[in-house]
């Protein structure tokens, strides 16, 4: 019988895996993989291409019943891919509000990047 293994984290599309402390959870380590694994369906449904950038907003239901927002801003291809994941402190009453906020913030990051 083949040995069962957990799914590989690097199998999640469009996510560069770098464990980072999450400011909302007071230093508890979280990873981009954990967030992405929980919301892979919302990644493909809400991804948005703007020029050479791809925005992937994500939301996560918190213990308080509110939604946390984050966004991946990706550029490049192959080994030259850069993926920055931003997590926001604000909490939202609906998943849609969190996704909308993440998209707005991602657009802001792209505007700032293009003007420098």
C-alpha positions in Angstrom: 0.0 0.0 0.0 1.4 3.4 -0.9 2.5 5.6 2.0 0.1 8.6 2.6 1.8 12.0 2.8 0.4 15.4 3.5 0.0 17.6 0.4 3.0 19.6 -0.4 2.8 23.2 0.4 4.7 24.2 -2.8 1.8 22.6 -4.8 -0.4 25.6 -4.1 -0.4 27.7 -7.3 1.1 31.2 -7.3 2.3 31.3 -3.7 5.9 31.8 -2.6 6.3 30.1 0.7 8.0 32.3 3.4 6.8 31.8 7.0 6.2 35.3 8.5 4.9 36.5 11.9 1.4 37.6 11.6 0.9 41.0 13.4 -2.8 40.4 14.2 -2.0 37.2 16.0 0.7 38.7 18.2 3.8 37.0 16.8 2.3 33.6 16.2 4.0 32.3 13.0 1.8 31.7 10.0 2.8 31.0 6.5 1.6 32.0 3.1 1.0 28.4 2.5 -1.5 28.0 5.4 -3.4 31.1 4.2 -3.3 30.0 0.6 -4.4 26.4 1.3 -7.4 27.6 3.2 -8.5 29.9 0.3 -7.2 28.4 -2.9 -10.7 28.6 -4.4 -10.9 32.4 -3.7 -7.5 32.9 -5.3 -8.6 31.7 -8.7 -12.0 33.4 -8.5 -10.6 36.8 -7.5 -7.2 37.0 -9.1 -6.7 40.2 -11.2 -4.0 41.0 -13.7 -2.8 44.6 -14.0 0.0 45.0 -16.4 2.9 42.8 -15.4 1.4 42.3 -11.9 -1.1 39.7 -10.7 -3.2 40.5 -7.5 -4.6 37.6 -5.5 -6.8 38.8 -2.7 -7.4 36.3 0.2 -9.7 36.3 3.2 -9.7 34.3 6.4 -12.4 33.8 8.9 -10.9 34.7 12.3 -11.8 33.4 15.8 -13.9 36.5 16.4 -16.2 35.8 13.5 -14.8 38.6 11.4 -12.7 38.3 8.2 -9.0 39.2 7.9 -7.7 40.3 4.5 -4.4 39.7 2.7 -3.2 40.1 -0.9 -0.5 38.6 -2.9 1.2 41.0 -5.5 3.1 38.9 -8.0 5.3 39.8 -10.9 7.8 37.9 -13.1 7.9 34.3 -14.4 9.7 31.1 -13.4 12.7 31.5 -11.2 12.4 35.3 -11.6 9.0 35.4 -9.9 8.5 37.9 -7.0 5.5 37.4 -4.7 4.9 39.8 -1.9 2.1 38.9 0.5 0.5 41.7 2.6 -1.6 41.0 5.6 -3.9 43.7 7.0 -4.8 44.4 10.6 -8.4 45.6 9.8 -11.2 43.1 10.3 -14.3 42.9 8.1 -17.9 41.7 8.7 -18.1 39.9 5.3 -15.7 37.9 3.1 -16.6 40.2 0.2 -15.6 43.3 2.1 -12.2 41.8 3.0 -11.6 40.7 -0.6 -12.5 44.2 -1.8 -10.2 45.9 0.7 -7.3 43.6 -0.3 -7.8 44.4 -4.0 -7.8 48.2 -3.2 -4.6 47.9 -1.2 -3.0 45.7 -3.9 -3.8 48.3 -6.5 -2.3 51.0 -4.2 0.9 48.9 -3.9 1.2 48.7 -7.7 0.6 52.4 -8.2 3.4 53.2 -5.7 5.7 50.7 -7.4 5.1 52.2 -10.8 5.8 55.7 -9.7 9.2 55.0 -8.1 
